[in-house]
């Protein structure tokens, strides 16, 4: 079977790794990702050149396409490929709006009375938004309506000092059309612990995956700006140290209700659904959806997959999903990024990766925002590569992952606290305090 994977980063490398032993793999990527290049027939090209992707897919005669990043989804890559007779693991442009249009997603929850929602408002003038902030009287979260690569969200009390700071950021979003729209979503600030549940969806059925906790802050101790994600971990039972099965099941119910609602709107959802939740005192509340695998969360779940990824992809497009099996192991993922990221990570810096020594530690390398030229691996300014290890416990996986970072050389930084016993104890204690235990 010929499968095309669209995308350049570590998420797409993980998808390709899960597929390549059972399929003839093809790739379209904007830079030469060394991990994808070695296991696929590839073409360097823009993922946003929708017609170019279609033409190349037809030339290759691919049977199916898997879409990695969100931006091509927003621009209708699935619609275009499906019109050309190429089925896709990825939602259509309209269905993908649950990620690409936060206002649409929140209104969907309100209209269909989906559980796990929160107080919010959508505004296209700074004046109306300011009135909402003043009337609400509590800390809020400010989000551009459109896509910002995971870097547009700012929280009062964390990134924004007070209500006046929030109003200034609202004006900046609207005046500069950050995210592509002169509008903003303002939400209540949830207090709890964030976690992610990812699922494959065939329009009606969900196959869910182990829960993962991401670390979006740039610096250790959960400090600094929000990034695309600095690392993540998962637990062998598919839950998390602060997350029980009842709360996990409640989050899955929210996702199931969402898929039913999207179908009622006339846009059956096929592909990957990523639910980012906050576990609060009264249970899980939805922070946001992604219409694709998470990055880094894909690297936690896909290496554990025992069911054929090729068969799962076929089941998605055929509407025949049943279940998937995952190895009962814990995982830890740590991202290595150029020093200065996310504000000023340097591009064009060489990095050296001793994959043999990393593999000897039981580690896996997933290349991200790098470019391979003449055998050298160069940074592009964003996250460079992710290391993933598995073990029986999170603590053991973390120790192995941290040791594996010694085998990557370059002007790079990583959060050494991701998955550590100390940080996880902090998460557990935080949830106990929130629940009044």
C-alpha positions as CSV (number, residue, x, y, z in Angstrom):
1,X,0.0,0.0,0.0
2,X,1.3,3.5,-0.9
3,X,0.8,6.0,1.8
4,X,1.7,9.7,1.7
5,X,2.5,11.6,4.8
6,X,2.4,15.4,4.6
7,X,4.5,17.3,7.1
8,X,8.1,18.0,8.2
9,X,8.4,17.7,12.0
10,X,8.9,15.2,14.7
11,X,5.1,14.4,14.8
12,X,5.3,13.4,11.1
13,X,8.6,11.4,11.8
14,X,6.7,9.5,14.4
15,X,3.8,8.8,12.1
16,X,6.2,7.7,9.3
17,X,8.0,5.4,11.8
18,X,4.7,3.8,12.7
19,X,3.8,3.2,9.1
20,X,6.9,2.4,7.1
21,X,7.4,-1.3,7.8
22,X,4.0,-2.2,6.4
23,X,3.6,0.4,3.6
24,X,5.5,2.0,0.7
25,X,6.0,5.4,2.3
26,X,6.0,8.8,0.5
27,X,6.6,12.2,2.0
28,X,6.2,15.8,1.2
29,X,8.1,18.1,3.6
30,X,9.3,21.6,3.5
31,X,12.8,20.7,4.8
32,X,14.8,17.5,4.6
33,X,14.0,15.7,7.8
34,X,16.7,13.1,8.1
35,X,14.4,10.6,10.0
36,X,11.7,10.8,7.3
37,X,14.1,10.9,4.4
38,X,15.7,7.6,5.2
39,X,12.4,5.6,5.3
40,X,10.4,7.3,2.5
41,X,10.5,8.5,-1.1
42,X,10.2,12.2,-0.6
43,X,9.9,15.5,-2.3
44,X,10.9,18.9,-0.7
45,X,8.0,21.3,-1.1
46,X,5.6,23.4,0.8
47,X,2.8,21.6,2.7
48,X,0.7,24.7,1.9
49,X,1.0,24.2,-1.9
50,X,-2.2,22.2,-1.9
51,X,-2.4,21.8,-5.7
52,X,1.3,20.8,-5.8
53,X,0.7,18.1,-3.1
54,X,-2.3,16.8,-5.1
55,X,-0.3,16.6,-8.3
56,X,2.6,14.8,-6.6
57,X,0.3,12.4,-4.8
58,X,-1.4,11.5,-8.2
59,X,2.1,11.1,-9.8
60,X,3.1,8.7,-7.1
61,X,-0.2,6.9,-7.3
62,X,-0.7,6.9,-3.5
63,X,-3.6,5.0,-2.0
64,X,-4.1,7.1,1.1
65,X,-2.7,10.3,2.7
66,X,-2.0,11.2,6.3
67,X,-2.0,14.9,7.1
68,X,0.4,15.9,9.9
69,X,0.1,19.7,10.6
70,X,-2.9,21.9,11.1
71,X,-2.2,24.7,8.5
72,X,-2.9,22.6,5.4
73,X,-6.1,21.3,7.0
74,X,-7.3,24.8,7.4
75,X,-6.6,25.4,3.7
76,X,-8.6,22.4,2.6
77,X,-5.9,19.9,1.7
78,X,-8.2,17.0,2.6
79,X,-11.1,18.3,0.4
80,X,-8.7,18.7,-2.5
81,X,-7.1,15.2,-2.2
82,X,-10.5,13.5,-1.7
83,X,-11.9,15.2,-4.8
84,X,-8.9,13.6,-6.6
85,X,-9.9,10.2,-5.3
86,X,-7.3,10.0,-2.5
87,X,-8.8,9.2,0.9
88,X,-7.3,11.0,3.9
89,X,-6.6,10.5,7.6
90,X,-7.4,14.1,8.4
91,X,-10.6,16.2,8.6
92,X,-12.1,18.3,5.9
93,X,-11.7,22.1,6.1
94,X,-15.1,22.5,7.7
95,X,-14.6,19.7,10.2
96,X,-11.1,21.0,11.1
97,X,-12.7,24.2,12.3
98,X,-12.8,22.7,15.8
99,X,-9.1,23.6,15.9
100,X,-8.7,26.4,13.3
101,X,-11.6,28.5,14.5
102,X,-11.9,28.7,18.3
103,X,-15.1,30.7,18.1
104,X,-16.7,27.9,16.1
105,X,-15.6,25.3,18.6
106,X,-17.0,27.2,21.6
107,X,-20.3,27.9,19.8
108,X,-20.5,24.2,18.9
109,X,-20.3,23.3,22.6
110,X,-23.0,25.9,23.5
111,X,-25.4,24.9,20.7
112,X,-25.1,21.2,21.3
113,X,-24.8,21.4,25.1
114,X,-21.6,19.4,25.1
115,X,-20.2,18.7,28.6
116,X,-16.9,20.1,29.8
117,X,-17.3,23.6,28.5
118,X,-16.4,26.9,30.2
119,X,-17.4,30.6,30.3
120,X,-16.2,32.5,27.2
121,X,-16.9,35.4,24.9
122,X,-15.9,36.1,21.2
123,X,-15.1,39.7,20.3
124,X,-14.0,41.7,17.2
125,X,-13.6,45.0,18.9
126,X,-11.2,45.8,21.8
127,X,-14.0,47.9,23.5
128,X,-16.4,45.0,23.8
129,X,-13.7,42.7,24.9
130,X,-12.6,45.2,27.5
131,X,-16.1,45.4,28.9
132,X,-16.3,41.6,29.1
133,X,-13.0,41.5,31.0
134,X,-14.1,44.1,33.5
135,X,-17.5,42.6,34.0
136,X,-16.1,39.0,34.4
137,X,-14.0,40.2,37.3
138,X,-11.7,37.2,37.4
139,X,-8.5,36.1,35.6
140,X,-9.1,35.2,32.0
141,X,-7.3,33.5,29.1
142,X,-6.8,35.5,25.8
143,X,-6.7,33.5,22.6
144,X,-6.5,34.6,18.9
145,X,-9.4,32.9,17.0
146,X,-7.1,31.4,14.4
147,X,-3.9,29.3,14.3
148,X,-0.8,30.6,16.0
149,X,1.4,27.5,16.2
150,X,0.6,27.0,19.9
151,X,2.2,30.4,20.8
152,X,-0.7,32.8,20.9
153,X,-2.4,32.0,24.2
154,X,-1.7,34.3,27.1
155,X,-3.0,34.0,30.7
156,X,-3.7,36.7,33.2
157,X,-1.7,36.0,36.3
158,X,0.9,34.2,34.3
159,X,1.9,35.9,31.0
160,X,-0.3,39.0,31.5
161,X,0.0,41.0,34.7
162,X,-3.6,42.2,35.1
163,X,-6.8,43.2,33.3
164,X,-5.2,46.2,31.7
165,X,-2.4,44.0,30.3
166,X,-5.1,41.7,29.0
167,X,-6.9,44.5,27.2
168,X,-3.6,45.6,25.6
169,X,-3.0,42.1,24.3
170,X,-6.6,42.0,23.0
171,X,-6.0,45.2,21.0
172,X,-2.7,43.8,19.7
173,X,-4.5,40.7,18.4
174,X,-7.3,42.6,16.8
175,X,-5.2,45.4,15.3
176,X,-2.6,43.0,13.8
177,X,-5.0,40.1,13.0
178,X,-2.8,37.7,14.9
179,X,-3.9,34.2,13.9
180,X,-5.4,35.6,10.7
181,X,-8.5,37.1,12.2
182,X,-9.3,40.5,13.7
183,X,-11.1,38.8,16.6
184,X,-10.4,37.2,19.9
185,X,-11.7,34.5,22.3
186,X,-11.7,35.3,26.0
187,X,-12.2,32.4,28.4
188,X,-12.3,31.8,32.1
189,X,-9.0,30.8,33.5
190,X,-9.3,27.1,34.6
191,X,-7.4,25.9,37.7
192,X,-6.1,22.4,37.6
193,X,-3.7,20.1,35.7
194,X,-3.7,19.9,31.9
195,X,-3.6,16.6,30.1
196,X,-4.2,15.3,26.6
197,X,-6.3,12.5,25.1
198,X,-5.8,11.7,21.4
199,X,-8.1,9.5,19.3
200,X,-8.5,8.2,15.8
201,X,-12.0,9.0,14.4
202,X,-13.9,7.4,11.5
203,X,-16.8,9.8,11.5
204,X,-18.7,8.0,14.2
205,X,-16.3,5.9,16.3
206,X,-13.3,6.9,18.5
207,X,-10.3,4.8,19.2
208,X,-8.6,6.5,22.2
209,X,-4.9,6.4,23.2
210,X,-3.0,6.7,26.5
211,X,-3.3,10.1,28.2
212,X,-0.3,12.3,28.0
213,X,0.9,15.4,29.9
214,X,2.7,18.1,27.9
215,X,5.0,20.8,29.3
216,X,4.4,23.9,27.2
217,X,6.5,26.4,29.2
218,X,10.0,27.1,27.8
219,X,11.9,26.8,31.0
220,X,12.3,24.5,34.0
221,X,9.8,24.7,36.8
222,X,7.0,25.6,34.3
223,X,8.4,29.1,33.8
224,X,8.7,31.2,30.7
225,X,6.7,31.7,27.5
226,X,4.3,29.1,26.1
227,X,5.9,27.1,23.3
228,X,4.9,24.3,20.9
229,X,5.8,21.9,23.8
230,X,9.1,21.1,25.5
231,X,8.4,17.4,26.4
232,X,5.8,15.1,27.7
233,X,5.2,11.8,29.6
234,X,2.7,9.0,29.8
235,X,2.0,6.2,32.3
236,X,1.9,2.4,31.7
237,X,-1.8,2.1,32.5
238,X,-2.8,4.8,30.0
239,X,-3.7,7.2,32.8
240,X,-1.5,9.7,34.7
241,X,-0.3,10.1,38.3
242,X,-3.0,12.7,39.0
243,X,-5.7,11.3,36.5
244,X,-8.0,8.4,37.4
245,X,-10.1,6.3,35.0
246,X,-13.3,8.1,35.9
247,X,-11.8,11.5,34.8
248,X,-10.2,9.9,31.7
249,X,-13.6,8.4,30.7
250,X,-15.3,11.7,31.3
251,X,-12.9,13.4,28.8
252,X,-13.5,10.7,26.2
253,X,-17.3,11.4,26.6
254,X,-16.7,15.1,25.8
255,X,-14.9,14.0,22.6
256,X,-17.6,11.6,21.6
257,X,-20.3,14.3,22.1
258,X,-18.2,16.6,19.9
259,X,-17.9,14.1,17.1
260,X,-21.7,13.6,17.1
261,X,-22.2,17.4,17.1
262,X,-19.8,18.0,14.2
263,X,-21.6,15.3,12.2
264,X,-25.0,16.9,12.9
265,X,-23.5,20.1,11.5
266,X,-23.0,18.2,8.3
267,X,-19.2,17.7,8.5
268,X,-18.4,14.1,9.5
269,X,-15.0,14.1,11.2
270,X,-12.4,11.6,10.0
271,X,-8.8,11.7,11.2
272,X,-7.1,12.4,14.5
273,X,-8.8,14.3,17.3
274,X,-6.6,15.8,20.1
275,X,-8.5,16.9,23.2
276,X,-6.5,19.2,25.6
277,X,-8.2,19.1,29.0
278,X,-7.8,20.7,32.3
279,X,-8.6,18.4,35.2
280,X,-10.4,20.7,37.6
281,X,-12.1,20.2,41.0
282,X,-15.4,19.3,39.2
283,X,-13.8,17.1,36.6
284,X,-12.2,17.6,33.1
285,X,-13.0,20.7,31.1
286,X,-12.0,21.2,27.5
287,X,-9.2,23.8,26.9
288,X,-9.1,23.3,23.2
289,X,-9.0,20.8,20.3
290,X,-6.4,20.0,17.7
291,X,-7.5,18.4,14.5
292,X,-4.3,16.3,14.3
293,X,-1.8,14.5,16.5
294,X,0.0,16.5,19.2
295,X,3.6,17.4,19.0
296,X,5.1,16.0,21.3
297,X,2.2,13.8,22.4
298,X,2.3,11.7,19.2
299,X,5.8,10.5,20.2
300,X,4.5,9.1,23.5
301,X,1.7,7.0,22.0
302,X,2.7,5.9,18.5
303,X,5.8,3.9,19.7
304,X,3.6,2.0,22.0
305,X,1.1,1.0,19.3
306,X,0.8,-2.8,18.9
307,X,-2.1,-2.7,16.4
308,X,-1.1,-2.1,12.7
309,X,-1.1,1.7,12.0
310,X,-1.7,1.0,8.4
311,X,-4.9,-1.0,9.2
312,X,-6.0,1.7,11.6
313,X,-5.6,4.3,8.8
314,X,-7.6,2.2,6.5
315,X,-10.3,1.8,9.1
316,X,-10.5,5.6,9.6
317,X,-11.2,6.2,5.9
318,X,-13.6,3.2,5.6
319,X,-15.6,4.0,8.7
320,X,-14.7,0.8,10.4
321,X,-12.7,1.6,13.5
322,X,-12.9,-0.9,16.3
323,X,-10.0,-0.8,18.8
324,X,-6.2,-0.4,19.2
325,X,-3.8,-2.1,21.5
326,X,-0.9,-0.3,23.2
327,X,2.1,-1.7,25.1
328,X,1.7,-1.2,28.9
329,X,4.8,1.0,29.2
330,X,5.5,4.5,30.5
331,X,7.1,7.0,28.2
332,X,9.1,10.2,28.5
333,X,9.8,12.7,25.7
334,X,12.2,15.6,25.9
335,X,12.6,18.2,23.2
336,X,16.0,19.7,22.5
337,X,15.7,23.2,21.1
338,X,18.1,25.9,20.0
339,X,19.3,28.2,22.8
340,X,17.0,31.3,22.8
341,X,13.9,29.4,21.7
342,X,11.1,30.4,21.4
343,X,12.0,34.1,21.0
344,X,15.4,33.9,19.2
345,X,16.5,30.3,18.5
346,X,19.4,30.4,16.0
347,X,19.0,28.8,12.6
348,X,21.8,27.1,10.6
349,X,23.6,25.7,13.7
350,X,25.0,22.2,13.2
351,X,24.0,19.4,15.6
352,X,25.5,15.9,16.0
353,X,23.3,13.0,17.1
354,X,24.8,9.7,18.1
355,X,21.8,7.5,17.3
356,X,23.5,4.3,18.1
357,X,24.3,5.3,21.7
358,X,20.7,6.7,22.1
359,X,19.3,3.4,20.9
360,X,21.6,1.6,23.3
361,X,19.8,3.5,26.1
362,X,16.5,2.3,24.7
363,X,15.9,5.7,23.2
364,X,14.3,6.9,20.0
365,X,15.1,10.0,18.0
366,X,12.4,12.0,16.3
367,X,13.8,14.8,14.2
368,X,11.7,18.1,14.1
369,X,12.6,21.5,12.8
370,X,15.9,20.7,11.2
371,X,17.3,20.6,7.7
372,X,19.7,18.0,6.4
373,X,22.2,19.4,3.9
374,X,25.3,17.5,2.5
375,X,25.0,15.1,5.4
376,X,24.9,17.8,8.1
377,X,21.9,18.3,10.3
378,X,21.2,22.0,10.9
379,X,18.8,23.9,13.1
380,X,16.0,26.0,11.6
381,X,15.4,28.1,14.8
382,X,12.5,26.1,16.2
383,X,12.4,22.8,18.2
384,X,15.2,20.6,16.8
385,X,14.6,17.0,17.9
386,X,12.8,14.9,20.4
387,X,14.2,12.0,22.4
388,X,11.8,9.3,23.7
389,X,12.4,6.4,26.1
390,X,10.1,3.8,27.5
391,X,10.2,1.9,30.7
392,X,7.9,0.3,33.3
393,X,7.7,3.5,35.3
394,X,7.8,7.2,34.3
395,X,10.8,7.7,36.7
396,X,12.9,5.0,34.9
397,X,11.9,6.3,31.5
398,X,12.9,9.8,32.6
399,X,16.3,8.7,33.8
400,X,17.0,6.9,30.5
401,X,15.8,9.9,28.5
402,X,18.0,12.4,30.4
403,X,21.0,10.1,29.9
404,X,20.2,10.0,26.2
405,X,20.4,13.8,25.9
406,X,24.2,13.5,26.5
407,X,24.5,12.0,23.0
408,X,23.3,15.1,21.2
409,X,25.8,17.9,20.6
410,X,25.0,21.4,19.6
411,X,24.0,24.8,20.9
412,X,20.8,23.3,22.4
413,X,18.7,23.4,25.5
414,X,16.2,21.1,27.0
415,X,14.0,20.9,30.1
416,X,15.7,18.3,32.3
417,X,12.8,18.3,34.7
418,X,10.2,16.8,32.3
419,X,9.0,13.6,33.8
420,X,11.0,13.8,37.0
421,X,9.7,12.5,40.3
422,X,9.9,16.0,41.8
423,X,7.8,17.6,39.1
424,X,5.2,14.9,39.1
425,X,4.9,15.1,42.9
426,X,4.2,18.8,42.4
427,X,1.4,17.9,40.0
428,X,-0.1,15.4,42.4
429,X,0.0,17.8,45.3
430,X,-1.6,20.5,43.2
431,X,-4.6,18.3,42.3
432,X,-5.0,17.3,46.0
433,X,-5.1,21.0,47.0
434,X,-7.6,21.8,44.3
435,X,-9.9,18.9,45.4
436,X,-9.4,19.9,49.1
437,X,-7.9,16.6,50.0
